[in-house]
């Protein structure tokens, strides 16, 4: 029973961290693009970068940037959980053998 508990704990933690990583990356990219606006003569570049990031996110979110971030985070979370489940399965069935 403890193996199932460890498996679910590992999958939940993987799902949470795999969701948070692209969300934080997107926030950091927005912050860097906004920070460029404070440099002299870089405001147009900053506005262009923000517009491109917003356009990219709106493609995945059907017009909404927030939905785009959530969708990308969800997909990354699903992929992380699948990789974790695969490694758990491989380790359980094959052990440490290469």
C-alpha positions in Angstrom: 0.0 0.0 0.0 2.9 2.4 0.6 4.1 2.0 -2.9 0.8 3.3 -4.2 0.9 6.2 -1.8 4.5 7.1 -2.9 3.4 6.8 -6.5 0.5 9.2 -6.1 2.5 11.6 -4.0 5.2 11.6 -6.7 2.7 12.1 -9.5 0.9 15.0 -7.7 4.2 16.8 -6.9 5.3 16.3 -10.5 2.0 17.7 -11.8 2.2 20.7 -9.6 5.8 21.6 -10.4 5.3 20.8 -14.1 2.3 23.2 -14.2 4.1 26.0 -12.2 7.3 26.0 -14.3 5.8 27.3 -17.6 3.6 29.7 -15.8 6.6 31.2 -13.9 8.6 31.3 -17.2 5.8 33.2 -18.9 5.6 35.7 -16.0 9.4 36.1 -16.1 9.3 36.8 -19.9 6.6 39.4 -19.4 8.7 41.0 -16.6 11.8 41.2 -18.7 9.8 42.7 -21.6 8.3 45.2 -19.3 11.7 46.0 -17.8 13.1 46.8 -21.3 10.7 49.8 -21.4 12.7 51.5 -18.7 15.9 51.5 -20.7 16.4 54.6 -22.9 15.0 54.2 -26.4 13.9 50.6 -25.9 10.2 51.2 -25.3 9.2 50.2 -28.9 11.2 46.9 -28.6 9.5 46.3 -25.2 6.0 46.9 -26.7 6.8 44.6 -29.6 8.0 41.8 -27.3 4.9 42.1 -25.1 2.7 42.0 -28.1 4.4 38.9 -29.5 4.1 37.1 -26.2 0.5 38.0 -25.8 -0.2 37.0 -29.4 1.5 33.6 -28.8 -0.6 33.0 -25.7 -3.8 34.1 -27.3 -3.3 31.5 -30.1 -3.4 28.7 -27.5 -6.1 30.4 -25.4 -8.6 31.1 -28.2 -8.1 34.8 -27.8 -7.4 34.9 -24.1 -3.8 35.1 -22.8 -4.8 33.7 -19.4 -6.4 30.6 -21.0 -3.3 30.2 -23.1 -1.0 30.1 -20.0 -3.4 27.7 -18.3 -3.5 25.4 -21.3 0.3 25.4 -21.7 0.7 24.7 -18.0 -1.8 21.9 -18.1 -0.1 20.2 -21.1 3.3 20.5 -19.5 1.8 19.0 -16.3 0.3 16.1 -18.3 3.7 15.4 -20.0 5.5 15.6 -16.7 3.1 13.1 -15.1 3.5 10.8 -18.1 7.3 10.9 -17.9 7.1 10.3 -14.1 4.7 7.4 -14.5 7.0 5.9 -17.1 10.1 6.1 -15.0 8.2 4.7 -12.0 7.0 1.8 -14.1 10.5 1.2 -15.6 12.2 1.3 -12.2 9.6 -1.0 -10.7 9.8 -3.6 -13.5 13.4 -3.4 -14.5 15.1 -2.2 -11.4 18.4 -0.4 -11.8 19.5 -2.4 -14.9 20.5 -0.5 -18.0 
